[in-house]
Amino acid sequence: MLRYLLPALVALAPAWCWGASYNASPYYSSPYQSSPYFNRPGSSPSYDLETGMVLHLTLNETSGTSIADATGLHSPGTFAGDTLATTAGPTSLGGTAVDLNGTNQTVSFAHAADLEPTANMTFAAWIKTTSTAETFLFSKLPASGFGGGYEIGMTDAGRVRIVMRTTGTLFNWTPTTGATFNDGNWHHVVWSIRTESGTTYGKGYIDGVEVANVSGTGWSPVAAGSTPFYVGSRRAGAPWWPGGVKDMRIYRDRTLTDDEVAALYAWVPDGPPPAGGGLLNIFLRVSNQ
């Protein structure tokens, strides 16, 4: 039947259908997802965006107190504070996103060794905020004090912020120049660290483009211990993250390359192509299922 249907679809498809090609993902055997993925036009399906991913919060929840980890490596997190609220998610991902109020909402996950700091890590999330206060989106700290763990978020000017805590030399990065992301629009933000021969390199990306980098010596990872991992707060308290959050990821023992960060920004979940994708693209994706 497809042999007869394809020529008809090609004849009916306007010329602009050929301008966008949605490629079936090569990651069908992924341990993290049960459905295939495809990429936006122009992005390559050859980038492996799953190896090393130890936490993936799609944040599609619309109610309740349970937040799922799509990797399946951790039990669901617990949402606490005022009733969960949502906002429209990024256009590329569709659906809704969790909208944190910035005053008392957080998500906690039980301690797990794979969420402890290591020499090479990547943190990524889609965020929408207008805050002008320093705050953290990813946080794992000891029960008291700051002798280990990490805090990943933004400066009071809306720039990337990385704090890798330790009992010795702190890797504490607060850029004072570079692009910002607190303009009230959705942005894909990536924070990464890479440690080689005693030097740690930090990078920040907004919407697939590097906007800041730094290097320092003397830091080495120190575990936070048996305390929970938190989303949207420092431990279970202030500062609280204000605004929309979606598709949060942590990669352990892996620092994404510039090209991989760009591919992650271009990533979209399995589902109908965005508006304008064309009849032919819909047909090709269905035929590949």
Backbone as CSV, one residue per row, in Angstrom:
resi,resn,N_x,N_y,N_z,CA_x,CA_y,CA_z,C_x,C_y,C_z
1,MET,0.826,-1.216,0.000,0.000,0.000,0.000,0.854,1.257,0.000
2,LEU,1.969,1.211,0.760,2.842,2.376,0.813,3.425,2.686,-0.556
3,ARG,3.628,1.635,-1.389,4.185,1.836,-2.725,3.298,2.717,-3.569
4,TYR,1.973,2.602,-3.367,1.040,3.399,-4.147,0.775,4.751,-3.498
5,LEU,0.898,4.814,-2.184,0.575,6.047,-1.479,1.680,7.090,-1.575
6,LEU,2.942,6.652,-1.580,4.048,7.596,-1.575,4.046,8.530,-2.782
7,PRO,3.897,8.025,-4.028,3.892,8.955,-5.161,2.803,10.014,-5.046
8,ALA,1.649,9.620,-4.517,0.557,10.579,-4.382,0.908,11.652,-3.370
9,LEU,1.531,11.248,-2.262,1.916,12.224,-1.253,2.976,13.177,-1.786
10,VAL,3.934,12.646,-2.545,4.976,13.491,-3.117,4.389,14.502,-4.071
11,ALA,3.439,14.075,-4.853,2.812,14.978,-5.819,2.014,16.067,-5.119
12,LEU,1.384,15.718,-3.982,0.563,16.681,-3.271,1.387,17.643,-2.432
13,ALA,2.559,17.222,-1.996,3.351,18.043,-1.062,3.896,19.270,-1.761
14,PRO,3.674,20.471,-1.215,4.262,21.675,-1.793,5.764,21.681,-1.642
15,ALA,6.418,22.570,-2.376,7.874,22.582,-2.428,8.509,22.763,-1.061
16,TRP,7.827,23.543,-0.143,8.462,23.801,1.137,8.569,22.569,2.009
17,CYS,7.817,21.496,1.642,7.932,20.263,2.423,9.347,19.692,2.338
18,TRP,10.008,19.964,1.205,11.324,19.368,1.007,12.404,20.125,1.764
19,GLY,12.062,21.286,2.323,13.054,22.096,3.003,13.348,21.646,4.412
20,ALA,12.501,20.770,4.965,12.711,20.304,6.335,12.692,18.796,6.360
21,SER,13.683,18.192,6.992,13.771,16.742,7.044,13.887,16.292,8.486
22,TYR,12.927,15.506,8.953,12.957,14.982,10.320,13.500,13.570,10.278
23,ASN,14.651,13.372,10.909,15.336,12.100,10.835,14.947,11.217,12.003
24,ALA,14.715,9.949,11.703,14.461,9.006,12.788,15.741,8.850,13.601
25,SER,15.617,8.813,14.910,16.791,8.749,15.778,17.410,7.367,15.770
26,PRO,18.744,7.288,15.944,19.386,5.978,16.035,19.317,5.369,17.430
27,TYR,18.606,6.007,18.374,18.673,5.570,19.763,17.472,4.725,20.176
28,TYR,17.053,3.818,19.330,15.885,3.001,19.650,16.123,2.090,20.846
29,SER,17.380,1.720,21.087,17.664,0.792,22.185,18.005,1.513,23.481
30,SER,17.692,2.811,23.541,18.033,3.601,24.722,17.428,3.009,25.991
31,PRO,18.223,2.917,27.055,17.665,2.463,28.334,16.843,3.545,29.013
32,TYR,16.896,4.786,28.505,16.236,5.890,29.169,14.846,6.179,28.641
33,GLN,14.570,5.821,27.385,13.291,6.150,26.791,12.738,4.942,26.059
34,SER,11.433,4.842,25.966,10.809,3.710,25.295,10.388,4.063,23.882
35,SER,10.517,5.323,23.474,10.089,5.728,22.143,11.230,6.387,21.396
36,PRO,11.219,6.297,20.039,12.289,6.921,19.255,12.208,8.427,19.310
37,TYR,13.327,9.058,19.044,13.405,10.516,19.023,13.694,10.973,17.596
38,PHE,13.370,12.228,17.302,13.805,12.815,16.044,14.295,14.223,16.309
39,ASN,15.008,14.787,15.355,15.648,16.077,15.540,15.022,17.150,14.667
40,ARG,15.263,18.410,15.029,14.791,19.515,14.214,15.488,19.524,12.865
41,PRO,14.939,20.262,11.883,15.605,20.384,10.589,17.032,20.890,10.771
42,GLY,17.946,20.256,10.045,19.322,20.714,10.058,20.170,20.092,11.135
43,SER,19.570,19.424,12.122,20.372,18.813,13.175,20.685,17.374,12.806
44,SER,21.827,16.917,13.236,22.258,15.575,12.875,21.722,14.551,13.856
45,PRO,21.292,13.367,13.349,20.833,12.324,14.245,22.000,11.514,14.807
46,SER,23.253,11.887,14.468,24.398,11.072,14.851,24.926,11.387,16.238
47,TYR,24.419,12.440,16.883,24.906,12.786,18.210,24.221,11.941,19.275
48,ASP,25.025,11.333,20.101,24.513,10.535,21.217,24.249,11.477,22.384
49,LEU,22.977,11.706,22.677,22.603,12.624,23.743,22.133,11.893,24.997
50,GLU,22.470,10.599,25.092,21.971,9.813,26.216,23.053,9.181,27.074
51,THR,24.186,8.807,26.479,25.246,8.206,27.273,25.669,9.145,28.398
52,GLY,25.709,8.613,29.598,26.115,9.412,30.750,24.996,10.195,31.402
53,MET,23.800,10.175,30.804,22.690,10.929,31.391,22.147,10.170,32.601
54,VAL,22.248,10.764,33.778,21.845,10.087,35.008,20.553,10.655,35.585
55,LEU,20.054,11.764,35.019,18.778,12.310,35.446,18.157,13.039,34.259
56,HIS,16.879,12.773,34.018,16.161,13.458,32.933,14.733,13.722,33.401
57,LEU,14.480,14.979,33.722,13.145,15.374,34.175,12.453,16.093,33.031
58,THR,11.472,15.438,32.426,10.750,16.081,31.329,9.863,17.203,31.856
59,LEU,9.386,17.043,33.103,8.542,18.033,33.775,7.262,18.309,32.992
60,ASN,6.659,17.216,32.534,5.355,17.287,31.877,4.202,17.197,32.872
61,GLU,4.507,17.029,34.142,3.456,16.872,35.151,2.569,18.116,35.221
62,THR,1.301,17.898,35.446,0.345,19.011,35.547,-0.318,19.091,36.914
63,SER,-0.099,18.098,37.752,-0.697,18.112,39.090,0.012,17.075,39.951
64,GLY,-0.354,17.058,41.234,0.190,16.053,42.134,1.528,16.445,42.736
65,THR,2.173,15.482,43.376,3.435,15.729,44.072,4.542,14.790,43.626
66,SER,4.337,14.075,42.529,5.330,13.113,42.049,5.937,13.607,40.739
67,ILE,7.270,13.675,40.680,7.987,14.131,39.495,8.857,12.983,38.991
68,ALA,8.601,12.524,37.783,9.256,11.329,37.249,10.638,11.632,36.680
69,ASP,11.528,10.662,36.830,12.834,10.687,36.178,12.762,9.755,34.984
70,ALA,12.880,10.310,33.762,12.701,9.516,32.544,13.822,8.510,32.317
71,THR,14.959,8.653,33.013,16.012,7.652,32.841,15.636,6.332,33.506
72,GLY,14.740,6.378,34.482,14.387,5.177,35.227,15.413,4.803,36.280
73,LEU,16.428,5.644,36.471,17.484,5.339,37.439,17.105,5.711,38.868
74,HIS,16.110,6.594,39.019,15.749,7.062,40.354,14.238,6.984,40.566
75,SER,13.851,6.769,41.794,12.432,6.832,42.132,11.936,8.254,41.911
76,PRO,10.635,8.421,41.681,10.123,9.773,41.449,10.488,10.734,42.568
77,GLY,10.728,11.997,42.189,10.981,13.029,43.171,9.694,13.519,43.800
78,THR,9.824,14.230,44.908,8.663,14.734,45.631,8.564,16.241,45.487
79,PHE,7.447,16.696,44.936,7.189,18.127,44.796,6.607,18.641,46.104
80,ALA,7.155,19.756,46.607,6.690,20.313,47.878,6.459,21.805,47.735
81,GLY,5.593,22.344,48.594,5.262,23.761,48.555,3.837,23.964,48.082
82,ASP,3.529,25.157,47.605,2.191,25.422,47.081,1.858,24.475,45.936
83,THR,0.585,24.380,45.605,0.114,23.470,44.557,0.882,23.671,43.260
84,LEU,1.263,22.566,42.640,2.010,22.608,41.389,1.254,23.414,40.342
85,ALA,1.952,24.330,39.703,1.377,25.140,38.631,2.139,24.886,37.343
86,THR,1.498,25.167,36.212,2.134,24.930,34.921,2.090,26.190,34.067
87,THR,2.908,26.180,33.038,2.914,27.227,32.030,3.171,26.571,30.690
88,ALA,2.847,27.231,29.591,3.105,26.668,28.271,4.602,26.452,28.091
89,GLY,4.972,25.275,27.601,6.379,24.955,27.441,6.989,25.607,26.206
90,PRO,8.286,25.409,25.983,8.927,25.933,24.783,8.220,25.425,23.528
91,THR,8.147,26.235,22.512,7.444,25.858,21.290,7.985,24.561,20.712
92,SER,9.298,24.379,20.750,9.902,23.192,20.145,9.520,21.909,20.867
93,LEU,9.264,21.977,22.162,8.914,20.786,22.933,7.416,20.603,23.077
94,GLY,6.663,21.717,23.024,5.215,21.622,23.154,4.793,21.278,24.569
95,GLY,3.504,21.145,24.763,2.968,20.759,26.061,3.162,21.834,27.105
96,THR,3.183,21.396,28.360,3.318,22.324,29.477,4.647,22.116,30.179
97,ALA,4.995,23.065,31.031,6.184,22.985,31.864,5.793,23.304,33.292
98,VAL,6.596,22.847,34.243,6.359,23.190,35.645,6.768,24.645,35.860
99,ASP,5.928,25.395,36.569,6.162,26.817,36.811,6.365,27.020,38.317
100,LEU,7.617,27.179,38.729,7.936,27.321,40.151,7.710,28.761,40.603
101,ASN,7.171,28.929,41.820,6.743,30.263,42.249,7.843,31.116,42.861
102,GLY,9.018,30.534,43.138,10.119,31.321,43.670,10.017,31.654,45.144
103,THR,9.050,31.054,45.839,8.884,31.365,47.262,8.910,30.133,48.175
104,ASN,8.395,28.985,47.714,8.406,27.830,48.616,8.319,26.489,47.894
105,GLN,8.549,26.451,46.608,8.389,25.198,45.855,9.745,24.587,45.510
106,THR,9.819,23.276,45.671,11.039,22.547,45.352,10.684,21.107,45.024
107,VAL,11.610,20.411,44.376,11.475,18.978,44.122,12.704,18.296,44.702
108,SER,12.499,17.277,45.517,13.619,16.563,46.123,13.673,15.120,45.634
109,PHE,14.892,14.637,45.416,15.142,13.246,45.046,16.054,12.638,46.100
110,ALA,15.786,11.399,46.450,16.604,10.723,47.455,18.060,10.668,47.010
111,HIS,18.953,10.660,47.980,20.384,10.570,47.694,20.675,9.405,46.760
112,ALA,21.566,9.664,45.808,22.056,8.615,44.922,23.486,8.963,44.542
113,ALA,24.331,7.958,44.501,25.744,8.195,44.218,25.958,8.836,42.855
114,ASP,25.091,8.515,41.881,25.311,9.064,40.537,24.899,10.533,40.421
115,LEU,24.352,11.114,41.473,24.041,12.545,41.476,25.090,13.351,42.254
116,GLU,26.110,12.678,42.761,27.201,13.365,43.448,28.109,14.047,42.413
117,PRO,28.879,15.056,42.829,29.761,15.736,41.889,30.877,14.829,41.396
118,THR,31.329,15.078,40.188,32.474,14.390,39.618,33.242,15.382,38.759
119,ALA,34.388,14.987,38.272,35.284,15.930,37.588,34.721,16.464,36.284
120,ASN,33.845,15.704,35.654,33.265,16.114,34.376,31.753,15.942,34.440
121,MET,31.024,17.035,34.269,29.566,16.994,34.363,28.951,18.015,33.410
122,THR,27.717,17.737,33.025,26.938,18.685,32.226,25.539,18.770,32.803
123,PHE,25.051,19.984,32.985,23.695,20.245,33.460,22.972,21.020,32.355
124,ALA,21.719,20.692,32.092,20.980,21.373,31.024,19.512,21.495,31.404
125,ALA,18.873,22.564,30.945,17.441,22.757,31.201,16.898,23.852,30.289
126,TRP,15.623,23.741,29.976,14.869,24.839,29.374,14.291,25.646,30.529
127,ILE,14.508,26.964,30.511,14.018,27.803,31.599,13.414,29.098,31.074
128,LYS,12.505,29.639,31.864,11.878,30.937,31.558,11.722,31.696,32.860
129,THR,12.416,32.819,32.986,12.374,33.575,34.226,12.649,35.051,33.963
130,THR,12.210,35.878,34.886,12.525,37.313,34.850,13.241,37.726,36.130
131,SER,13.697,36.758,36.902,14.291,37.038,38.203,15.590,37.837,38.082
132,THR,15.833,38.680,39.066,17.098,39.401,39.175,17.780,39.063,40.505
133,ALA,17.506,37.879,40.998,18.126,37.408,42.240,18.960,36.172,41.951
134,GLU,20.120,36.059,42.602,20.913,34.844,42.458,20.111,33.664,42.999
135,THR,20.056,32.593,42.233,19.300,31.430,42.666,19.839,30.190,41.967
136,PHE,19.444,29.020,42.464,20.005,27.774,41.950,18.896,26.821,41.514
137,LEU,19.158,26.149,40.389,18.184,25.205,39.841,18.531,23.769,40.215
138,PHE,19.823,23.423,40.198,20.309,22.094,40.587,21.112,22.261,41.872
139,SER,20.835,21.457,42.889,21.548,21.628,44.153,21.684,20.312,44.895
140,LYS,22.921,20.000,45.284,23.171,18.873,46.184,24.277,19.288,47.139
141,LEU,23.907,19.464,48.389,24.812,19.970,49.416,24.765,19.072,50.645
142,PRO,25.797,19.141,51.508,25.732,18.424,52.782,24.559,18.931,53.629
143,ALA,24.226,18.195,54.664,23.108,18.577,55.537,23.335,19.944,56.159
144,SER,24.592,20.293,56.401,24.921,21.617,56.913,26.288,22.015,56.365
145,GLY,26.519,23.296,56.285,27.787,23.760,55.751,27.864,23.587,54.239
146,PHE,29.046,23.858,53.700,29.226,23.814,52.246,30.514,23.088,51.893
147,GLY,30.752,21.942,52.533,31.993,21.211,52.340,32.003,20.234,51.194
148,GLY,31.014,20.269,50.331,30.973,19.362,49.188,29.716,19.608,48.374
149,GLY,29.602,18.908,47.253,28.410,19.029,46.421,28.515,20.148,45.401
150,TYR,27.346,20.663,44.964,27.322,21.683,43.914,26.024,22.465,43.964
151,GLU,26.074,23.658,43.355,24.903,24.494,43.136,25.029,25.090,41.732
152,ILE,24.012,24.867,40.926,24.044,25.291,39.520,22.818,26.163,39.261
153,GLY,23.020,27.372,38.757,21.874,28.243,38.522,22.244,29.503,37.792
154,MET,21.831,30.669,38.349,22.093,31.928,37.671,22.501,33.016,38.654
155,THR,23.225,34.015,38.118,23.624,35.169,38.908,22.449,36.137,39.021
156,ASP,22.627,37.182,39.828,21.552,38.161,39.963,21.364,38.995,38.692
157,ALA,22.310,38.868,37.760,22.175,39.560,36.477,21.608,38.649,35.394
158,GLY,21.301,37.397,35.752,20.714,36.482,34.784,21.724,35.743,33.934
159,ARG,22.959,35.550,34.452,23.991,34.810,33.733,24.188,33.440,34.364
160,VAL,24.881,32.561,33.650,25.135,31.220,34.172,25.945,31.303,35.456
161,ARG,25.695,30.371,36.361,26.366,30.356,37.667,26.698,28.914,38.014
162,ILE,27.976,28.644,38.305,28.420,27.300,38.689,29.194,27.389,39.995
163,VAL,28.769,26.630,40.992,29.508,26.523,42.247,29.721,25.035,42.531
164,MET,30.971,24.582,42.402,31.337,23.212,42.745,32.058,23.290,44.079
165,ARG,31.392,22.838,45.142,31.903,23.032,46.502,32.823,21.890,46.917
166,THR,33.706,22.181,47.855,34.691,21.209,48.300,35.228,21.643,49.654
167,THR,36.054,20.789,50.261,36.689,21.152,51.527,37.970,21.940,51.296
168,GLY,38.417,22.008,50.032,39.625,22.747,49.699,39.305,23.953,48.837
169,THR,39.931,24.012,47.653,39.738,25.131,46.738,38.388,25.021,46.042
170,LEU,37.598,26.065,46.163,36.248,26.103,45.602,36.298,26.479,44.125
171,PHE,35.480,25.819,43.296,35.294,26.267,41.919,34.018,27.099,41.916
172,ASN,34.186,28.406,41.974,33.063,29.321,42.187,33.043,30.327,41.041
173,TRP,32.137,30.131,40.102,32.137,30.926,38.877,30.904,31.826,38.827
174,THR,31.157,33.127,38.824,30.091,34.116,38.710,30.455,35.098,37.594
175,PRO,30.101,34.789,36.341,30.467,35.686,35.242,29.848,37.076,35.415
176,THR,30.612,38.080,35.052,30.116,39.457,35.125,29.875,40.050,33.738
177,THR,30.216,39.290,32.707,29.957,39.718,31.331,29.353,38.557,30.569
178,GLY,28.819,38.839,29.401,28.228,37.790,28.586,26.717,37.854,28.560
179,ALA,26.134,37.001,27.746,24.690,37.013,27.521,23.923,36.625,28.784
180,THR,22.686,37.083,28.855,21.791,36.774,29.968,20.569,36.012,29.449
181,PHE,19.832,35.395,30.376,18.671,34.606,29.958,17.435,34.877,30.818
182,ASN,17.415,35.992,31.549,16.272,36.289,32.427,15.347,37.335,31.813
183,ASP,15.052,37.177,30.520,14.219,38.153,29.807,12.755,37.745,29.708
184,GLY,12.362,36.651,30.375,10.980,36.214,30.350,10.630,35.317,29.182
185,ASN,11.619,34.976,28.353,11.405,34.053,27.240,12.038,32.702,27.568
186,TRP,11.615,31.676,26.839,12.211,30.362,27.020,13.620,30.348,26.441
187,HIS,14.549,29.796,27.207,15.922,29.622,26.744,16.430,28.256,27.178
188,HIS,17.245,27.656,26.320,17.896,26.407,26.687,19.280,26.758,27.237
189,VAL,19.518,26.409,28.500,20.745,26.789,29.185,21.522,25.527,29.560
190,VAL,22.831,25.563,29.320,23.710,24.436,29.637,24.887,24.953,30.455
191,TRP,25.186,24.222,31.525,26.342,24.501,32.378,27.235,23.260,32.322
192,SER,28.528,23.415,32.060,29.387,22.231,32.001,30.715,22.482,32.690
193,ILE,31.310,21.413,33.209,32.658,21.467,33.760,33.460,20.295,33.210
194,ARG,34.748,20.537,33.011,35.678,19.508,32.541,36.988,19.713,33.281
195,THR,37.520,18.642,33.864,38.746,18.734,34.646,39.827,17.869,34.019
196,GLU,40.969,18.498,33.744,42.108,17.802,33.169,43.389,18.288,33.824
197,SER,44.201,17.359,34.294,45.523,17.665,34.844,45.477,18.789,35.879
198,GLY,44.471,18.743,36.741,44.380,19.712,37.820,43.726,21.029,37.463
199,THR,43.330,21.212,36.210,42.650,22.435,35.790,41.199,22.124,35.451
200,THR,40.282,22.923,35.996,38.855,22.752,35.725,38.390,23.870,34.805
201,TYR,37.677,23.472,33.763,37.158,24.412,32.774,35.643,24.455,32.880
202,GLY,35.090,25.635,33.003,33.649,25.798,33.036,33.160,26.495,31.783
203,LYS,31.998,26.092,31.306,31.392,26.730,30.138,29.903,26.942,30.384
204,GLY,29.390,28.016,29.809,27.962,28.274,29.842,27.446,28.490,28.433
205,TYR,26.265,27.976,28.156,25.655,28.079,26.831,24.218,28.573,26.971
206,ILE,23.784,29.381,26.024,22.389,29.781,25.926,21.925,29.514,24.512
207,ASP,20.874,28.727,24.389,20.286,28.392,23.086,21.320,27.849,22.119
208,GLY,22.141,26.909,22.623,23.083,26.191,21.786,24.381,26.897,21.494
209,VAL,24.582,28.099,22.029,25.774,28.891,21.730,26.553,29.179,23.012
210,GLU,27.872,28.968,22.996,28.689,29.281,24.155,28.676,30.783,24.414
211,VAL,28.407,31.167,25.670,28.347,32.590,26.017,29.378,32.980,27.062
212,ALA,30.011,32.001,27.713,31.005,32.314,28.743,31.855,31.087,29.016
213,ASN,33.108,31.315,29.434,33.964,30.202,29.836,34.983,30.693,30.854
214,VAL,35.532,29.762,31.611,36.472,30.101,32.670,37.317,28.864,32.960
215,SER,38.453,29.047,33.584,39.259,27.922,34.038,39.871,28.256,35.386
216,GLY,40.152,27.223,36.171,40.743,27.416,37.483,41.442,26.152,37.928
217,THR,42.337,26.263,38.890,43.083,25.114,39.373,42.794,24.873,40.852
218,GLY,43.044,23.647,41.267,42.966,23.322,42.683,41.689,22.656,43.136
219,TRP,40.628,22.675,42.307,39.367,22.072,42.740,39.361,20.573,42.476
220,SER,38.783,19.821,43.363,38.524,18.398,43.149,37.179,18.067,43.769
221,PRO,36.428,17.149,43.164,35.067,16.878,43.644,35.041,16.246,45.027
222,VAL,34.093,16.717,45.834,33.845,16.148,47.159,32.354,15.866,47.276
223,ALA,31.999,14.648,47.646,30.601,14.245,47.721,29.855,15.036,48.787
224,ALA,28.573,15.260,48.527,27.729,15.953,49.499,27.255,15.020,50.594
225,GLY,27.328,13.708,50.345,26.881,12.748,51.350,25.470,12.257,51.095
226,SER,24.805,11.805,52.123,23.519,11.110,51.970,22.326,12.059,51.894
227,THR,22.566,13.319,51.624,21.480,14.298,51.547,20.769,14.225,50.205
228,PRO,19.525,14.712,50.120,18.781,14.676,48.852,19.365,15.624,47.812
229,PHE,18.972,15.391,46.579,19.222,16.309,45.467,17.965,17.156,45.294
230,TYR,18.150,18.466,45.109,17.005,19.366,45.011,16.956,20.080,43.666
231,VAL,15.747,20.293,43.197,15.479,21.114,42.017,14.778,22.379,42.497
232,GLY,15.344,23.535,42.192,14.644,24.785,42.454,14.852,25.393,43.818
233,SER,15.826,24.875,44.587,16.074,25.458,45.909,17.449,25.048,46.387
234,ARG,17.946,25.742,47.431,19.158,25.316,48.127,18.701,24.447,49.289
235,ARG,19.085,23.176,49.238,18.497,22.206,50.159,16.977,22.343,50.037
236,ALA,16.262,22.506,51.135,14.800,22.656,51.056,14.395,24.087,51.376
237,GLY,15.291,25.047,51.105,14.985,26.426,51.453,15.491,27.420,50.433
238,ALA,15.488,28.693,50.817,15.887,29.769,49.918,17.386,29.676,49.595
239,PRO,17.798,30.196,48.430,16.974,30.891,47.432,16.180,29.914,46.571
240,TRP,14.954,30.298,46.278,14.037,29.476,45.493,14.106,29.887,44.027
241,TRP,13.958,28.907,43.134,13.989,29.204,41.702,12.621,29.733,41.255
242,PRO,12.561,30.898,40.573,11.282,31.422,40.090,11.144,31.277,38.572
243,GLY,10.095,30.597,38.119,9.819,30.560,36.691,9.625,29.163,36.139
244,GLY,9.436,29.116,34.831,9.167,27.855,34.140,10.423,27.019,33.979
245,VAL,10.250,25.687,34.080,11.363,24.750,33.939,10.865,23.531,33.176
246,LYS,11.702,23.057,32.237,11.328,21.871,31.477,12.590,21.168,30.968
247,ASP,12.493,19.884,30.796,13.541,19.044,30.201,14.898,19.262,30.878
248,MET,14.960,19.010,32.169,16.205,19.115,32.925,17.011,17.819,32.787
249,ARG,18.317,17.968,32.596,19.183,16.803,32.448,20.480,17.000,33.226
250,ILE,21.010,15.872,33.727,22.357,15.841,34.288,23.123,14.713,33.605
251,TYR,24.327,15.029,33.112,25.245,14.035,32.577,26.415,13.903,33.544
252,ARG,26.715,12.685,33.926,27.822,12.432,34.860,28.988,11.804,34.114
253,ASP,30.204,12.218,34.475,31.426,11.742,33.808,31.376,12.023,32.310
254,ARG,30.696,13.095,31.948,30.635,13.481,30.540,30.429,14.990,30.426
255,THR,31.289,15.637,29.655,31.136,17.042,29.335,30.742,17.136,27.866
256,LEU,29.546,17.615,27.583,29.103,17.704,26.200,29.988,18.673,25.421
257,THR,30.266,18.333,24.168,31.028,19.216,23.293,30.129,20.352,22.797
258,ASP,30.739,21.347,22.161,29.956,22.455,21.613,28.902,21.941,20.643
259,ASP,29.291,21.003,19.772,28.339,20.475,18.791,27.225,19.687,19.466
260,GLU,27.564,18.955,20.520,26.540,18.187,21.228,25.575,19.103,21.961
261,VAL,26.073,20.202,22.498,25.182,21.170,23.147,24.221,21.763,22.121
262,ALA,24.738,22.093,20.936,23.873,22.624,19.875,22.827,21.598,19.459
263,ALA,23.224,20.319,19.407,22.277,19.265,19.054,21.222,19.088,20.137
264,LEU,21.623,19.236,21.397,20.657,19.116,22.495,19.647,20.260,22.446
265,TYR,20.108,21.456,22.129,19.190,22.584,21.948,18.196,22.295,20.827
266,ALA,18.648,21.603,19.785,17.792,21.300,18.636,16.900,20.090,18.860
267,TRP,17.124,19.351,19.952,16.393,18.105,20.210,14.916,18.373,20.459
268,VAL,14.068,17.507,19.904,12.640,17.537,20.212,12.184,16.116,20.517
269,PRO,11.167,15.926,21.357,10.704,14.590,21.702,9.907,13.964,20.572
270,ASP,9.752,12.670,20.647,8.949,11.963,19.665,7.532,12.514,19.659
271,GLY,6.974,12.689,18.480,5.623,13.223,18.351,5.448,13.878,17.001
272,PRO,4.301,14.490,16.734,4.080,15.147,15.450,5.081,16.266,15.226
273,PRO,5.573,16.450,13.993,6.487,17.555,13.715,5.832,18.893,14.022
274,PRO,6.626,19.916,14.355,6.067,21.242,14.575,5.336,21.746,13.345
275,ALA,4.469,22.732,13.520,3.709,23.286,12.406,4.650,23.692,11.287
276,GLY,4.265,23.340,10.049,5.101,23.676,8.907,6.021,22.545,8.508
277,GLY,5.964,21.417,9.263,6.844,20.303,8.953,6.519,19.640,7.635
278,GLY,5.274,19.734,7.187,4.943,19.197,5.879,4.342,17.809,5.942
279,LEU,3.439,17.534,4.986,2.769,16.246,4.910,3.746,15.122,4.661
280,LEU,4.756,15.400,3.818,5.721,14.362,3.502,6.501,13.940,4.742
281,ASN,6.882,14.905,5.574,7.616,14.563,6.783,6.783,13.717,7.719
282,ILE,5.493,14.041,7.852,4.611,13.232,8.693,4.560,11.811,8.173
283,PHE,4.429,11.667,6.844,4.351,10.337,6.245,5.638,9.553,6.498
284,LEU,6.790,10.214,6.280,8.058,9.527,6.446,8.257,9.071,7.879
285,ARG,7.853,9.900,8.861,8.009,9.517,10.257,7.104,8.364,10.615
286,VAL,5.855,8.393,10.119,4.934,7.288,10.404,5.448,5.999,9.799
287,SER,5.993,6.068,8.595,6.480,4.863,7.916,7.703,4.273,8.593
288,ASN,8.403,5.079,9.409,9.590,4.601,10.119,9.271,4.069,11.504
289,GLN,8.017,4.188,11.966,7.674,3.730,13.298,7.695,2.208,13.365
